[in-house]
């Protein structure tokens, strides 16, 4: 099985993000790390590849930088990476991203696409569904477990009550939750990652010219938390507590 | 001049740090309390390839540079010295004597499991009556037909009694002026592993006394040439000194990070204690010591990789880094005040653990001896 995995290099979440004053985009440092969510996606892909003697190819649309994040995923065991690194794509919206990644996958070929549910820096959470539409394949979302069958895939789809079992023929697209424990790269994996093939493409290579950039009009800091309400217990405090909980719609 | 770590070094550091913080740090206090050697976590370190970093690919290793091993040891020591010494001794003392000097037969028999971290080996040099004075080795091995018959005792041997210990390489007197290294497989009749010591630190590391009573092993278990044992372990120790230095760097880094974080957060007389020079200067001194120790240790590692002589630099690095680590753990404990004296505070464990850094693999006194001789001073 030829498995395509969407991965994203993001600024290290442990350090504060800096925004460009002019267009409010995140200033991306040279050294970006692999998005944690994608590590679960790579893990699922590696397990499926091991079970089916398949291959795992990473797809990423971002400034390459030092490739640190991509090397992390290669060190885990992915076979190759395809990067779309193009200044013209800076600030691309989710739909453009979906079109670009889907075009690259169509060009290289795939049986299955795996993506995280949402990125940790952008959080749009809609890109994988757009890709499945463009690729014209079924989308199985929120997988907490994935099994490859004969010409099909079956997932356990996480729900608020438990899980649904969902099956689809391949080719298909799956989004995975962060609940799947990723493996650590081994030292040999780290050594081998250096020599794995990394292909870099531009949007022109994929025949995509009409890229759309979202415009961020303004960014406001989150309002500082206000002091909470202290409820003195005069014997009837529970009434006020119930009222507060009802207002918050948690009961 | 180039002081940069390469991409591979940085990726390894990130991997070991994450592993250490998620698998070791949350449990280290309990392992220390219970004197528990966590064999499952050691196996996981093996699966990550940490024991095979420098070993030849023929035996399942990665054949990578020694700097990588130092980085892995440093990162483990940053959260727990017991696991760092388990790796350091596993490679420097367990794998290397066989890897560097052993026969093909010994390598094929023992190295694949050791390199994969499925098994551990110890190195038995120190004896109850022979520490720094290794020439006073009293353990004897006498050739009887095609077997060595070993009698004697060894003391303070790391990794010698774990559930996965496969062998101990020991030094033994094989003639009047002759010391040789011999492999003794675990479980050989006449080879007794004494109960684990009760120790001031490194409590999750496995340390035992060993006793040999008419213990017979095949003559082919001789490591390298007969009578070359002294030279072999001296060479083994030169590598080990850099690696112990790397442990000390990890300890220093830990003290620095912990102290700075606490000095920002802990308040006294209405201000963070880091705003007072008494505390701020301790942190500044830790920064200086960490930086200096790191430079000495990685320069010695670099020299070793260049193939040049590095005995002097290894001794300098080990001496400075281990003594700085002890100073830093003492000062970090002081920064934490009463909390620093509590077992749940990481610097408290680092303080107890650090003391042995200036004892193991050559005491500070031995390092000064090596260094002064390296300066051409006369031997007393």
HADDOCK unambig.tbl for C-alpha pairs under 7 A between the chains (distance, minus, plus):
assign (segid A and resid 184 and name CA) (segid B and resid 15 and name CA) 6.86 0.50 0.50
assign (segid A and resid 185 and name CA) (segid B and resid 15 and name CA) 6.84 0.50 0.50
assign (segid A and resid 186 and name CA) (segid B and resid 48 and name CA) 4.29 0.50 0.50
assign (segid A and resid 186 and name CA) (segid B and resid 49 and name CA) 5.80 0.50 0.50
assign (segid A and resid 187 and name CA) (segid B and resid 12 and name CA) 6.60 0.50 0.50
assign (segid A and resid 187 and name CA) (segid B and resid 48 and name CA) 5.96 0.50 0.50
assign (segid A and resid 187 and name CA) (segid B and resid 49 and name CA) 5.22 0.50 0.50
assign (segid A and resid 187 and name CA) (segid B and resid 50 and name CA) 6.77 0.50 0.50
assign (segid A and resid 188 and name CA) (segid B and resid 49 and name CA) 6.68 0.50 0.50
assign (segid A and resid 188 and name CA) (segid B and resid 62 and name CA) 5.92 0.50 0.50
assign (segid A and resid 190 and name CA) (segid B and resid 8 and name CA) 6.49 0.50 0.50
assign (segid A and resid 190 and name CA) (segid B and resid 11 and name CA) 6.76 0.50 0.50
assign (segid A and resid 190 and name CA) (segid B and resid 12 and name CA) 6.99 0.50 0.50
assign (segid A and resid 191 and name CA) (segid B and resid 8 and name CA) 6.57 0.50 0.50
